[in-house]
Amino acid sequence: MKDYVHIENVSKFFGEDQVLKEVSHDFAEGQVHGIIGNNGSGKTVLFKCICGFMHPDKGSVRVNGVTIGKQRDFPERTGIIIETPGFLPHMTGFRNLQILASLNGKIHRNEIIQVLETVGLPPGLKKPVSKYSLGMRQRLGIAQAIMEDPEFLILDEPFNGLDKNGVAHIRRLLLDLKKQGKTILLASHNMKDIEVLCDTVCEMDAGVLREVTV
């Protein structure tokens, strides 16, 4: 099994505060990898370095053999939820996804309808996103992340705001994506999510990443 993500000696500073401390780790292809840790431990910063939203001050990140920030600004075929997904509040969820899909031109109306149904949102809902509950916004964010059939997903707290049924629904969805051979990095505060979904688990503590057994 090949490594899909290779992180080598990555450090990140904000002023004098070192948020990532020489992080080195490999994440294998086709598995779900959980990352646990308290708020402020460095999980989100690491995710941003992996997807190219931030650049490490030291070290390097390779995704599917490509060095991010040098060979490519952003890893190909990657879907992301990091922090609160941002949408145009006065438009419907369908219209938001339609606008995002038009940037790449890979998918069209039928695929958008299908992905909304997949995450449990009615495609014909006329309500603007500003009227959505937190759970509905989260489902829309997951739809946005998976709609172009990425091979790699970076999901930072994807269960935020979901009720019990929503959590069960999205867990099943992620397990289906794993069966399709997707590689998934998942941060969650809920150990049940980690136990149910993850093949490997790492803990981030004060900028240091180490593998743990759950």
The 8 nearest C-alpha neighbors of each residue, nearest first, counted from 0:
[[1, 27, 28, 2, 29, 3, 30, 26],
 [0, 2, 27, 28, 3, 26, 29, 63],
 [1, 3, 27, 26, 28, 4, 25, 5],
 [2, 4, 28, 63, 27, 62, 26, 1],
 [5, 3, 62, 26, 25, 2, 61, 63],
 [6, 4, 25, 61, 60, 24, 7, 62],
 [7, 5, 60, 23, 24, 59, 25, 61],
 [6, 8, 23, 59, 58, 9, 60, 22],
 [9, 7, 21, 58, 22, 23, 10, 6],
 [10, 8, 58, 21, 22, 57, 7, 59],
 [11, 9, 19, 21, 20, 57, 56, 55],
 [10, 12, 19, 56, 55, 18, 17, 9],
 [13, 11, 17, 16, 18, 14, 15, 56],
 [14, 12, 16, 15, 17, 11, 18, 56],
 [13, 15, 16, 12, 17, 11, 18, 56],
 [14, 16, 13, 17, 12, 18, 11, 19],
 [17, 15, 13, 14, 12, 18, 11, 19],
 [18, 16, 12, 19, 11, 15, 13, 20],
 [17, 19, 206, 11, 12, 41, 16, 20],
 [20, 18, 206, 10, 11, 17, 41, 21],
 [21, 19, 10, 206, 22, 207, 18, 17],
 [22, 20, 8, 9, 10, 23, 19, 58],
 [23, 21, 9, 8, 20, 208, 207, 7],
 [24, 22, 7, 6, 8, 21, 9, 25],
 [23, 25, 6, 5, 22, 7, 26, 208],
 [24, 26, 5, 4, 2, 6, 27, 23],
 [25, 27, 4, 2, 3, 5, 28, 24],
 [28, 26, 2, 3, 1, 30, 25, 29],
 [27, 29, 3, 182, 2, 30, 1, 0],
 [28, 30, 182, 180, 181, 177, 27, 31],
 [31, 29, 182, 28, 198, 32, 27, 183],
 [32, 30, 183, 197, 198, 184, 182, 33],
 [31, 33, 184, 199, 197, 200, 198, 185],
 [34, 32, 200, 185, 197, 186, 193, 184],
 [33, 35, 186, 201, 202, 200, 185, 32],
 [34, 36, 202, 186, 187, 203, 201, 188],
 [37, 35, 203, 202, 40, 204, 38, 34],
 [36, 38, 40, 39, 35, 204, 203, 188],
 [39, 37, 40, 36, 41, 42, 43, 188],
 [38, 40, 41, 37, 205, 42, 43, 36],
 [39, 41, 205, 204, 37, 38, 206, 203],
 [40, 42, 206, 44, 39, 43, 18, 45],
 [43, 41, 45, 44, 40, 46, 203, 36],
 [42, 44, 46, 45, 41, 47, 155, 81],
 [45, 43, 47, 41, 46, 42, 48, 53],
 [44, 46, 48, 42, 43, 47, 41, 49],
 [47, 45, 43, 49, 48, 44, 42, 50],
 [46, 48, 52, 44, 50, 53, 45, 49],
 [49, 47, 53, 45, 51, 46, 54, 50],
 [48, 50, 46, 47, 51, 60, 45, 67],
 [51, 49, 47, 48, 73, 52, 74, 46],
 [50, 52, 73, 48, 53, 49, 72, 47],
 [51, 53, 47, 50, 48, 54, 73, 49],
 [54, 52, 48, 51, 47, 55, 44, 50],
 [53, 55, 48, 51, 56, 68, 52, 11],
 [56, 54, 11, 57, 10, 9, 48, 58],
 [55, 57, 11, 10, 54, 12, 58, 9],
 [58, 56, 10, 55, 9, 8, 11, 59],
 [57, 59, 9, 8, 7, 55, 10, 56],
 [58, 60, 7, 9, 6, 61, 8, 57],
 [61, 59, 6, 66, 67, 5, 49, 7],
 [60, 62, 66, 5, 65, 64, 4, 67],
 [63, 61, 4, 65, 64, 3, 74, 5],
 [64, 62, 3, 65, 4, 61, 2, 74],
 [63, 65, 62, 61, 66, 3, 4, 5],
 [64, 66, 61, 62, 63, 67, 70, 71],
 [67, 65, 61, 70, 69, 60, 68, 62],
 [68, 66, 71, 69, 72, 60, 61, 51],
 [67, 69, 72, 71, 51, 70, 66, 54],
 [70, 68, 67, 71, 66, 72, 65, 59],
 [69, 71, 66, 67, 65, 68, 72, 73],
 [72, 70, 67, 73, 69, 68, 66, 74],
 [73, 71, 68, 67, 51, 69, 74, 70],
 [72, 74, 51, 71, 50, 67, 75, 68],
 [75, 73, 77, 50, 62, 71, 76, 67],
 [74, 76, 77, 73, 149, 151, 71, 150],
 [77, 75, 149, 150, 151, 74, 78, 148],
 [76, 78, 151, 149, 75, 152, 74, 150],
 [79, 77, 144, 152, 149, 145, 151, 153],
 [80, 78, 153, 144, 152, 154, 81, 77],
 [79, 81, 154, 155, 153, 144, 82, 84],
 [80, 82, 155, 79, 154, 83, 84, 43],
 [81, 83, 84, 80, 155, 156, 43, 85],
 [84, 82, 85, 81, 80, 137, 140, 136],
 [85, 83, 140, 82, 86, 80, 81, 137],
 [86, 84, 83, 87, 140, 88, 82, 136],
 [85, 87, 88, 95, 84, 128, 92, 90],
 [86, 88, 89, 90, 95, 85, 128, 129],
 [89, 87, 129, 128, 90, 86, 127, 91],
 [88, 90, 127, 87, 129, 128, 91, 130],
 [91, 89, 127, 88, 87, 128, 94, 95],
 [92, 90, 127, 94, 93, 128, 126, 125],
 [91, 93, 95, 94, 128, 96, 90, 139],
 [92, 94, 96, 91, 95, 97, 122, 111],
 [93, 95, 97, 91, 96, 92, 90, 98],
 [96, 94, 92, 98, 97, 93, 91, 99],
 [95, 97, 99, 93, 98, 94, 100, 92],
 [96, 98, 94, 100, 95, 99, 93, 101],
 [99, 97, 101, 95, 96, 100, 94, 102],
 [100, 98, 96, 101, 97, 102, 95, 103],
 [101, 99, 97, 102, 98, 103, 104, 96],
 [100, 102, 104, 98, 99, 103, 97, 105],
 [103, 101, 100, 99, 104, 98, 105, 97],
 [104, 102, 105, 101, 100, 99, 106, 147],
 [103, 105, 101, 106, 102, 100, 107, 99],
 [106, 104, 103, 147, 100, 107, 101, 102],
 [107, 105, 104, 110, 100, 147, 108, 111],
 [106, 108, 110, 109, 111, 100, 105, 97],
 [107, 109, 111, 110, 112, 106, 97, 113],
 [110, 108, 112, 111, 107, 113, 106, 114],
 [109, 111, 113, 112, 108, 107, 106, 114],
 [112, 110, 108, 114, 113, 109, 115, 107],
 [113, 111, 109, 115, 122, 110, 114, 108],
 [112, 114, 110, 116, 111, 115, 117, 109],
 [113, 115, 117, 111, 116, 112, 142, 146],
 [116, 114, 120, 112, 117, 118, 113, 122],
 [117, 115, 119, 113, 114, 118, 120, 121],
 [116, 118, 114, 115, 119, 113, 120, 172],
 [117, 119, 115, 116, 138, 120, 142, 114],
 [120, 118, 116, 117, 115, 121, 138, 168],
 [119, 121, 115, 116, 118, 122, 138, 135],
 [120, 122, 124, 123, 116, 115, 119, 112],
 [123, 121, 112, 124, 115, 120, 93, 116],
 [124, 122, 121, 125, 93, 112, 120, 91],
 [123, 125, 121, 126, 122, 91, 92, 93],
 [126, 124, 91, 123, 127, 92, 90, 122],
 [125, 127, 124, 91, 130, 128, 131, 90],
 [128, 126, 91, 90, 89, 129, 130, 88],
 [127, 129, 88, 131, 130, 91, 92, 90],
 [130, 128, 88, 127, 131, 89, 90, 126],
 [131, 129, 128, 127, 126, 132, 88, 89],
 [132, 130, 128, 129, 135, 136, 133, 127],
 [131, 133, 135, 134, 136, 130, 160, 129],
 [134, 132, 136, 160, 135, 137, 131, 161],
 [133, 135, 160, 161, 137, 132, 136, 138],
 [134, 136, 138, 132, 137, 133, 131, 139],
 [137, 135, 139, 133, 134, 138, 131, 140],
 [136, 138, 140, 134, 135, 139, 133, 141],
 [139, 137, 135, 141, 140, 136, 118, 142],
 [140, 138, 142, 136, 137, 141, 143, 135],
 [141, 139, 137, 143, 138, 142, 84, 136],
 [140, 142, 144, 138, 143, 139, 137, 145],
 [143, 141, 139, 140, 145, 144, 146, 114],
 [142, 144, 140, 141, 146, 145, 139, 96],
 [145, 143, 78, 141, 79, 142, 146, 140],
 [144, 146, 142, 148, 143, 147, 78, 149],
 [145, 147, 143, 148, 142, 114, 144, 111],
 [148, 146, 145, 149, 106, 105, 144, 76],
 [147, 149, 145, 146, 150, 76, 78, 144],
 [150, 148, 76, 77, 151, 78, 147, 145],
 [149, 151, 181, 76, 77, 182, 148, 152],
 [152, 150, 77, 182, 149, 181, 183, 78],
 [153, 151, 183, 78, 77, 79, 154, 184],
 [154, 152, 79, 184, 183, 185, 80, 78],
 [155, 153, 80, 185, 157, 79, 184, 152],
 [154, 156, 186, 81, 157, 80, 185, 153],
 [155, 157, 187, 186, 158, 159, 154, 185],
 [158, 156, 154, 155, 159, 80, 137, 141],
 [159, 157, 156, 161, 166, 160, 137, 187],
 [160, 158, 161, 157, 156, 137, 134, 133],
 [159, 161, 134, 133, 158, 162, 137, 135],
 [162, 160, 134, 165, 158, 159, 166, 163],
 [161, 163, 165, 164, 166, 160, 134, 158],
 [162, 164, 166, 165, 167, 161, 168, 158],
 [165, 163, 167, 166, 162, 168, 161, 169],
 [166, 164, 168, 162, 161, 167, 163, 169],
 [165, 167, 163, 169, 168, 164, 161, 158],
 [168, 166, 170, 164, 165, 169, 171, 163],
 [169, 167, 165, 171, 166, 170, 164, 172],
 [170, 168, 172, 166, 171, 167, 173, 165],
 [169, 171, 167, 173, 172, 168, 166, 174],
 [172, 170, 174, 168, 169, 173, 175, 167],
 [171, 173, 169, 175, 170, 174, 176, 168],
 [174, 172, 176, 170, 175, 171, 169, 177],
 [173, 175, 177, 171, 176, 172, 170, 178],
 [176, 174, 178, 172, 173, 177, 171, 179],
 [177, 175, 173, 179, 178, 174, 181, 172],
 [176, 178, 174, 181, 180, 179, 175, 173],
 [179, 177, 175, 180, 176, 174, 181, 29],
 [178, 180, 176, 177, 181, 175, 29, 174],
 [181, 179, 29, 177, 178, 182, 176, 30],
 [182, 180, 150, 29, 177, 176, 151, 179],
 [181, 183, 29, 151, 30, 28, 31, 152],
 [184, 182, 31, 152, 151, 153, 32, 185],
 [185, 183, 153, 32, 31, 154, 33, 152],
 [184, 186, 33, 154, 155, 32, 34, 183],
 [185, 187, 34, 155, 156, 33, 35, 154],
 [188, 186, 156, 189, 35, 185, 34, 192],
 [187, 189, 190, 35, 186, 156, 36, 37],
 [190, 188, 187, 191, 192, 193, 35, 158],
 [189, 191, 193, 192, 194, 188, 187, 35],
 [190, 192, 194, 193, 189, 195, 196, 188],
 [193, 191, 195, 190, 189, 194, 196, 187],
 [192, 194, 190, 197, 191, 196, 195, 33],
 [195, 193, 191, 192, 196, 197, 190, 213],
 [196, 194, 192, 193, 191, 197, 170, 190],
 [197, 195, 193, 194, 192, 31, 174, 198],
 [196, 198, 31, 193, 32, 199, 33, 194],
 [199, 197, 31, 32, 30, 200, 196, 33],
 [200, 198, 32, 197, 33, 201, 31, 210],
 [199, 201, 33, 211, 34, 32, 210, 212],
 [202, 200, 210, 34, 209, 211, 33, 35],
 [201, 203, 35, 209, 36, 34, 208, 210],
 [202, 204, 208, 36, 207, 40, 206, 35],
 [203, 205, 40, 207, 206, 36, 202, 208],
 [206, 204, 40, 207, 203, 41, 18, 39],
 [205, 207, 19, 18, 20, 41, 204, 40],
 [206, 208, 204, 203, 20, 205, 22, 19],
 [209, 207, 203, 202, 22, 201, 204, 206],
 [208, 210, 201, 202, 211, 207, 203, 24],
 [211, 209, 201, 200, 202, 208, 212, 199],
 [210, 212, 201, 200, 209, 213, 202, 199],
 [213, 211, 200, 210, 199, 201, 202, 198],
 [212, 211, 194, 200, 193, 199, 190, 201]]
